[in-house]
């Protein structure tokens, strides 16, 4: 799955490498890889709070808040 970084001014996308981590509300970060340029980038950790769908929508609260819906 590809997501955008909220504060990123260019059109680079982050490829999420572990979808279970993305869906886990107890995981604050996800492992991903920036897709920019022609060379494969090294994986890194990205805070879920900084990630958005390519459309600009935020991630679902149930993916970020371990206490949702309480």
Phi and psi in degrees as a GROMACS rama.xvg file:
@    title "Ramachandran Plot"
@    xaxis  label "Phi"
@    yaxis  label "Psi"
@TYPE xy
-109.39  134.647  UNK-2
-131.647  161.989  UNK-3
-103.742  153.618  UNK-4
-87.8866  132.734  UNK-5
-57.612  -43.0042  UNK-6
-94.1207  7.52303  UNK-7
-82.903  122.467  UNK-8
-82.2209  -16.1788  UNK-9
-96.5411  -171.729  UNK-10
-101  24.9329  UNK-11
-66.9591  143.963  UNK-12
-115.272  151.586  UNK-13
-105.367  124.867  UNK-14
-87.0528  116.83  UNK-15
-75.1631  123.697  UNK-16
-90.0902  -19.5838  UNK-17
-133.973  98.338  UNK-18
-66.1664  -31.3092  UNK-19
-60.433  -39.5921  UNK-20
-64.2804  -39.0368  UNK-21
-63.788  -42.8882  UNK-22
-80.1281  -16.5604  UNK-23
-77.4654  114.025  UNK-24
-68.2771  -14.1109  UNK-25
-87.9542  -10.3418  UNK-26
-93.0981  118.996  UNK-27
-82.5478  -22.89  UNK-28
-124.575  159.601  UNK-29
-127.42  149.518  UNK-30
-86.587  130.768  UNK-31
-152.438  178.123  UNK-32
-137.462  126.692  UNK-33
-69.5211  136.488  UNK-34
-108.076  97.0187  UNK-35
-147.108  132.366  UNK-36
78.3396  -165.698  UNK-37
-98.726  -20.1361  UNK-38
-90.3859  144.371  UNK-39
-69.0495  128.237  UNK-40
-88.4342  157.483  UNK-41
-72.8388  146.608  UNK-42
-65.0051  152.644  UNK-43
-150.954  171.014  UNK-44
-94.7254  136.556  UNK-45
-128.416  128.929  UNK-46
-66.0593  133.697  UNK-47
-58.1248  -33.5124  UNK-48
-61.6669  -23.4093  UNK-49
-93.1483  -4.77646  UNK-50
-98.7495  145.778  UNK-51
-136.879  158.908  UNK-52
-69.4657  156.336  UNK-53
-55.01  -25.0251  UNK-54
-75.2852  -11.3837  UNK-55
100.799  -8.81263  UNK-56
-70.7698  146.634  UNK-57
-74.4114  163.424  UNK-58
-69.8213  150.776  UNK-59
-58.7797  142.771  UNK-60
-60.2094  -33.4304  UNK-61
-67.0698  -15.1431  UNK-62
-87.8952  -13.5902  UNK-63
-118.653  -26.5865  UNK-64
-110.525  108.795  UNK-65
-65.7973  -14.7026  UNK-66
-99.9423  5.39369  UNK-67
-71.1681  134.748  UNK-68
-96.6719  16.4401  UNK-69
